[in-house]
Amino acid sequence: MAGKKTLERSARATLILFVLTISACSMFGGNTAPPPNPVGQSSQPPSASSPSSPAPPASSSSAPRPLFFDFPDIPVPQELNRLDSETFVFQSGPLKAGLLTLRGTRVDLGSLVSFFQMAMPRENWKAKGGFHSKRNVLIFEKPDKTAVINIYEKMLRTYVEIYVAPTGS
């Protein structure tokens, strides 16, 4: 059991290091074309009055509103709960980075991918690409940071890991 936890922590540390390395490389490598959108949907936000304005209020009071946990610009569906023991957030002045881990019971992977593809651009994130396999990975970017969203299932649970790292402006 202890070996499994050590392996999981090592895997998380490796993924965080990977995200930080990608962020650092983007500082020095210049701009390249983004990878294709993972599901072929437009990465443009739904029509809104202006790109910097918040989404207009829903016309129906029954429409679910996203939650915001450690990062005020990363929306989370209400079906997911924050896993405190698996969340690591670092803050120093205006810099905030880390891993937000969420879990839900039998939440549809496709609906989660669609949620993030629609909700992140509303918070001024730009879709940069991703891939689908047993895990779904979505990559979003702002001028000062990158977010990598890892969505996967394990037993009867659905997990979402959101890695946020500065890009070095």
Secondary structure, DSSP 8 states (H G I E B T S, - for coil): -HHHHHHHHHHHHHHHHHHHHHHHHHHHS--------TTS---S----S-TTS-----SSTTS---EE-SSTT-EE-TT-EE-GGG-EEEEETTEEEEEEEEEEES--HHHHHHHHHHHHHHTT-EEEEEEESSSEEEEEEETTEEEEEEEEEETTEEEEEEEEEE---
